[in-house]
Amino acid sequence: MPKVSICIPTFNRIDLLPVAIESVLKQTYQDFELIVCDDGSSDGTADLMSKYQDNRIKYIRHQQNIGKSNNMRSGFDAATGDYFIKFDDDDRLTPDFIAETAAILEQDSTIDFVGTDHWIIDINNQRDEAQTMENSRIWGRKDLASGVVNNLLEAVFVNQSFQIGATLFRRQTVVEVGFMQPNWQNCEDNDLFVRLALAGKKGYYLPKLLMEYRVHAEQQGIDRAIPYLTGKQQYLQSYKFDSQKLENIRLKRLQETQLLLGLRLIETGETDKGRELVRKGKSFSTAKAWTGLGLSLLPLSVRGRAFDALRKVKG
C-alpha cells in the first residue's frame, strides 16, 4: 500500500485540475496514491481523467452533485495510506511538500499533523511575494515558531494559522475525529482543525512555503459570499469553549458573521431573514446594522444600487 494518500476534490475545474495533478506527479517523494473525487462535473472532467494512465491515480466520479464536504469524505474513505492530505483543484503542491512533511511524521510518532506556510499565486501560476508575506502575517504564521504548537486551539481557532491544503495528517488521527462534517459546504476545514485541537491532537508547524494557494475571480462575488457566511455561522454555532477568552472571540465573530450575512440577504431580497440576522449581529456594529435596516426599506429594484453606492463611498 502507498505511504501517502493525496486527495483532490474537484468540480468543474477542467482548466485548473491538470495543474494540480501535475504538482502531485512531480513530487520528489513518489510513494503515494492520488485520489481525484469529482462532485458531478459537467465540463468534461471524466474525459480528462480517462487520459491518465498512471496506476497510482484513482478517479471517483459522482453522477450528481453530493456537496462539498460529502465529496471530500468520499476521497478520504477511499484512502489507504498512513498519511493523508487534501488540497483543492485550483491549488498546487511544491515538489518537496510530501518529502519534507512526511519526514517529520516519520521522525516523531507522537505528532498527528504537519502544517506549512504557502505561496499566493494568481490565475497564471505567478507567485506574489508581497501578498504571500502579508497573508502569512494576517494568519499568524509569521510569528508561529517552528515545531510542535503548544497553544494549538488558539493557533487554529483564533489565528487560523493552519491551512488544510498545506497540511499532512496521519490518516488514523483524522479517522478518530471523523474527518469533515457531512453535508457542510463551507468552513469544514476550520471545523476539522478545531476538533483536532479539542481532541488533544499534536500539530507541528514547518515554516516553509511548500504549497501554492491560488487567488482568482471565481472566489469573489455575492454568490460566493452568502454560502460562505452561512457556513461560517454554522461553524461558529457548533462550539462553546471552556476558555472565556476563546468564547468571547467566538461570540464576537458570530455576531459579525450574522451581521454581514444579514446585510447580504437584505441586498438580494431575502428581507425578513436578513433583518433577523442583522438584529442578532447588531452589537458588532450598530452603525452598519441601522444602515442595513434602513436600506431594507427601499424597493428591491433600487436596493442593490444603494448597497453598491455605499460600498463605493466606503472604498
C-alpha positions as CSV (number, residue, x, y, z in Angstrom):
1,M,0.0,0.0,0.0
2,P,1.2,3.6,-0.6
3,K,2.6,5.6,2.3
4,V,0.7,8.8,1.4
5,S,-2.8,9.4,0.1
6,I,-3.3,12.6,-1.7
7,C,-6.9,13.7,-2.4
8,I,-8.0,16.4,-4.8
9,P,-11.8,17.1,-4.7
10,T,-12.9,18.7,-7.9
11,F,-16.0,20.3,-9.5
12,N,-16.0,21.9,-13.0
13,R,-12.3,22.9,-12.9
14,I,-11.1,21.2,-16.1
15,D,-8.7,24.1,-16.9
16,L,-7.0,24.1,-13.5
17,L,-7.3,20.4,-12.4
18,P,-4.4,19.2,-14.6
19,V,-2.1,21.8,-13.0
20,A,-3.0,20.4,-9.5
21,I,-2.5,16.8,-10.7
22,E,0.9,17.6,-12.3
23,S,2.1,19.1,-9.0
24,V,1.4,15.7,-7.4
25,L,3.1,13.7,-10.1
26,K,6.2,15.9,-9.8
27,Q,6.7,15.2,-6.1
28,T,10.2,14.2,-5.1
29,Y,8.5,11.7,-2.7
30,Q,6.8,9.1,-5.0
31,D,5.3,6.6,-2.6
32,F,1.7,7.9,-3.0
33,E,-1.7,7.4,-4.3
34,L,-3.7,10.2,-5.9
35,I,-7.5,10.2,-5.4
36,V,-9.5,12.7,-7.6
37,C,-13.1,12.8,-6.3
38,D,-15.4,14.5,-8.8
39,D,-18.6,16.1,-7.5
40,G,-20.7,15.6,-10.6
41,S,-18.7,17.8,-13.0
42,S,-20.3,18.6,-16.4
43,D,-17.3,20.1,-18.1
44,G,-15.5,17.1,-19.5
45,T,-13.6,16.2,-16.3
46,A,-14.4,12.5,-16.8
47,D,-12.8,12.5,-20.3
48,L,-9.8,14.3,-18.9
49,M,-9.2,11.8,-16.2
50,S,-9.6,8.9,-18.6
51,K,-6.4,10.1,-20.3
52,Y,-4.2,9.5,-17.2
53,Q,-2.6,6.1,-17.3
54,D,-0.6,6.3,-14.0
55,N,-1.9,3.4,-11.9
56,R,-1.4,5.4,-8.7
57,I,-4.3,7.7,-9.8
58,K,-7.8,6.7,-8.6
59,Y,-10.8,8.6,-10.0
60,I,-14.1,8.7,-8.1
61,R,-17.0,10.2,-10.1
62,H,-20.3,11.1,-8.5
63,Q,-23.0,11.2,-11.2
64,Q,-24.8,14.0,-9.3
65,N,-23.5,16.8,-7.0
66,I,-23.4,15.5,-3.5
67,G,-22.0,18.6,-1.8
68,K,-18.5,19.8,-0.9
69,S,-17.8,18.0,2.3
70,N,-19.5,14.8,1.2
71,N,-17.3,14.7,-1.9
72,M,-14.2,15.2,0.3
73,R,-15.4,12.4,2.6
74,S,-15.7,10.0,-0.4
75,G,-12.0,10.7,-1.2
76,F,-10.9,10.2,2.4
77,D,-12.9,6.9,2.7
78,A,-11.0,5.6,-0.4
79,A,-7.6,6.5,1.1
80,T,-5.3,3.7,2.2
81,G,-2.0,5.4,3.1
82,D,-0.6,6.0,6.5
83,Y,-0.6,9.8,5.8
84,F,-3.2,11.9,4.1
85,I,-3.5,15.3,2.5
86,K,-6.4,17.0,0.8
87,F,-5.9,20.1,-1.3
88,D,-8.1,21.9,-3.8
89,D,-8.3,21.5,-7.5
90,D,-7.1,25.1,-8.1
91,D,-4.0,24.9,-5.9
92,R,-0.6,23.2,-6.2
93,L,1.9,21.4,-4.0
94,T,5.6,22.4,-4.4
95,P,7.8,19.4,-5.4
96,D,9.2,18.8,-1.9
97,F,5.9,19.1,0.1
98,I,5.4,15.4,0.8
99,A,9.1,14.7,1.3
100,E,9.5,17.4,4.0
101,T,6.3,16.9,5.9
102,A,6.3,13.1,5.8
103,A,9.9,13.2,7.2
104,I,8.6,14.9,10.4
105,L,5.9,12.4,10.9
106,E,8.4,9.6,10.4
107,Q,10.8,11.0,12.9
108,D,8.2,11.5,15.7
109,S,5.2,9.2,16.0
110,T,3.5,11.5,18.6
111,I,2.9,14.2,16.0
112,D,-0.5,14.0,14.4
113,F,-0.2,16.5,11.6
114,V,2.3,18.9,10.0
115,G,1.3,22.2,8.5
116,T,3.4,24.5,6.4
117,D,3.3,28.1,5.1
118,H,2.2,28.6,1.4
119,W,2.6,30.9,-1.6
120,I,-0.1,33.0,-3.0
121,I,-0.4,32.6,-6.8
122,D,-2.6,34.1,-9.5
123,I,-4.6,32.5,-12.3
124,N,-1.4,32.4,-14.4
125,N,0.6,30.5,-11.7
126,Q,2.7,33.5,-10.9
127,R,3.8,33.8,-7.3
128,D,3.0,37.1,-5.5
129,E,5.7,37.5,-2.9
130,A,4.3,40.7,-1.3
131,Q,0.8,39.1,-1.0
132,T,2.4,35.9,0.3
133,M,4.2,37.7,3.1
134,E,1.0,39.7,4.0
135,N,-1.0,36.5,4.1
136,S,1.4,34.9,6.4
137,R,1.3,37.9,8.7
138,I,-2.5,38.1,8.7
139,W,-3.0,34.4,9.6
140,G,-0.3,34.4,12.4
141,R,2.2,32.2,10.6
142,K,4.9,34.9,10.6
143,D,5.2,34.7,14.3
144,L,4.5,31.0,14.7
145,A,7.6,29.2,15.8
146,S,8.8,26.1,14.1
147,G,8.0,22.8,15.9
148,V,5.1,21.4,18.0
149,V,2.5,24.1,18.6
150,N,1.8,24.4,22.3
151,N,-1.3,26.6,22.1
152,L,-2.9,24.6,19.3
153,L,-6.5,25.6,19.9
154,E,-5.6,29.3,19.9
155,A,-3.5,28.8,16.7
156,V,-6.3,27.1,14.8
157,F,-9.3,29.0,16.1
158,V,-8.1,32.5,16.9
159,N,-5.3,32.9,14.3
160,Q,-6.4,30.1,11.9
161,S,-2.7,29.6,11.1
162,F,-3.1,26.1,9.6
163,Q,-4.3,25.8,6.0
164,I,-5.8,22.4,5.3
165,G,-4.3,22.2,1.8
166,A,-0.9,22.8,3.2
167,T,-1.1,20.1,6.0
168,L,-0.2,16.4,6.0
169,F,-2.1,14.3,8.5
170,R,-1.7,10.9,10.0
171,R,-4.8,9.2,8.5
172,Q,-5.6,7.4,11.7
173,T,-5.7,10.7,13.5
174,V,-8.3,12.0,11.1
175,V,-10.3,8.8,11.3
176,E,-10.5,9.2,15.1
177,V,-12.2,12.6,14.8
178,G,-14.3,11.7,11.7
179,F,-12.7,13.9,9.1
180,M,-15.0,16.5,7.6
181,Q,-18.6,17.0,8.9
182,P,-21.1,15.5,6.4
183,N,-23.3,17.9,4.5
184,W,-21.2,21.0,5.1
185,Q,-20.5,23.4,2.3
186,N,-18.1,25.9,3.9
187,C,-15.7,26.2,6.9
188,E,-15.5,22.4,7.1
189,D,-11.7,22.8,7.2
190,N,-11.8,25.3,10.2
191,D,-14.1,22.9,12.0
192,L,-11.7,19.9,11.5
193,F,-8.8,21.8,13.0
194,V,-10.8,22.9,16.0
195,R,-12.0,19.3,16.6
196,L,-8.4,18.0,16.3
197,A,-7.3,20.6,18.9
198,L,-10.2,19.8,21.3
199,A,-9.3,16.1,21.0
200,G,-5.8,16.8,22.2
201,K,-4.0,16.1,19.0
202,K,-0.5,17.4,18.4
203,G,0.2,19.7,15.5
204,Y,3.6,20.7,14.1
205,Y,4.3,23.9,12.2
206,L,7.0,23.9,9.4
207,P,7.7,27.5,8.4
208,K,8.4,26.8,4.7
209,L,6.5,27.8,1.6
210,L,5.6,24.3,0.4
211,M,2.2,24.8,-1.2
212,E,0.7,27.3,-3.6
213,Y,-2.8,28.8,-2.9
214,R,-4.5,30.3,-5.9
215,V,-6.4,33.6,-5.7
216,H,-8.7,34.3,-8.6
217,A,-12.0,35.8,-9.7
218,E,-14.2,32.7,-9.1
219,Q,-13.7,33.1,-5.4
220,Q,-15.3,36.6,-5.3
221,G,-18.8,38.0,-5.5
222,I,-22.1,37.9,-3.6
223,D,-23.0,34.5,-4.9
224,R,-20.0,33.1,-3.1
225,A,-20.3,35.3,0.0
226,I,-23.8,34.1,1.1
227,P,-22.9,30.4,1.2
228,Y,-19.6,31.1,2.8
229,L,-21.2,33.3,5.6
230,T,-24.0,30.7,6.1
231,G,-21.3,28.0,6.6
232,K,-19.3,30.2,8.9
233,Q,-22.4,30.9,11.1
234,Q,-23.0,27.1,11.3
235,Y,-19.3,26.5,12.2
236,L,-19.3,29.2,14.9
237,Q,-22.5,27.9,16.4
238,S,-21.0,24.4,16.8
239,Y,-18.9,25.2,19.8
240,K,-18.9,26.6,23.3
241,F,-15.4,26.9,24.6
242,D,-14.4,26.5,28.3
243,S,-11.9,29.3,27.9
244,Q,-13.7,32.7,28.5
245,K,-11.2,34.3,26.2
246,L,-11.9,32.0,23.3
247,E,-15.7,32.1,24.0
248,N,-15.7,35.9,23.8
249,I,-13.9,35.7,20.5
250,R,-16.3,33.1,19.2
251,L,-19.4,35.2,20.1
252,K,-17.9,38.3,18.6
253,R,-17.1,36.5,15.3
254,L,-20.6,35.0,15.3
255,Q,-22.2,38.4,15.7
256,E,-20.0,39.8,12.9
257,T,-20.9,36.9,10.6
258,Q,-24.6,37.3,11.3
259,L,-24.5,41.0,10.6
260,L,-22.6,40.5,7.3
261,L,-24.9,37.7,6.2
262,G,-28.0,39.6,7.1
263,L,-26.8,42.6,5.0
264,R,-26.1,40.3,2.0
265,L,-29.5,38.7,2.3
266,I,-31.2,42.1,2.5
267,E,-29.3,43.2,-0.6
268,T,-30.5,40.2,-2.6
269,G,-34.1,40.4,-1.4
270,E,-34.4,37.9,1.5
271,T,-35.5,40.8,3.6
272,D,-37.1,39.2,6.6
273,K,-34.4,36.7,7.2
274,G,-31.8,39.4,6.6
275,R,-33.3,41.8,9.1
276,E,-33.5,39.0,11.7
277,L,-29.7,38.3,11.3
278,V,-28.8,42.0,11.3
279,R,-30.6,42.4,14.6
280,K,-28.7,39.4,16.1
281,G,-25.4,40.9,15.0
282,K,-26.2,44.5,15.8
283,S,-23.9,44.6,18.8
284,F,-20.9,44.1,16.5
285,S,-21.6,47.4,14.7
286,T,-24.7,49.4,15.5
287,A,-24.0,51.8,12.6
288,K,-23.8,49.0,10.0
289,A,-26.9,47.4,11.4
290,W,-29.0,50.5,11.3
291,T,-27.7,51.3,7.8
292,G,-28.7,47.9,6.6
293,L,-32.1,48.0,8.3
294,G,-32.7,51.4,6.6
295,L,-31.7,50.1,3.2
296,S,-34.1,47.2,3.7
297,L,-37.0,49.6,3.4
298,L,-36.0,50.5,-0.2
299,P,-37.7,48.8,-3.1
300,L,-35.7,45.8,-4.3
301,S,-35.3,47.3,-7.7
302,V,-33.1,50.1,-6.3
303,R,-31.7,48.3,-3.2
304,G,-28.7,46.7,-5.0
305,R,-27.6,50.1,-6.4
306,A,-27.9,51.7,-3.0
307,F,-25.6,49.0,-1.5
308,D,-23.2,49.4,-4.3
309,A,-23.1,53.2,-3.8
310,L,-22.5,52.8,-0.1
311,R,-19.6,50.4,-0.8
312,K,-18.0,52.9,-3.2
313,V,-18.2,55.7,-0.7
314,K,-16.6,53.4,2.0
315,G,-14.0,52.3,-0.6
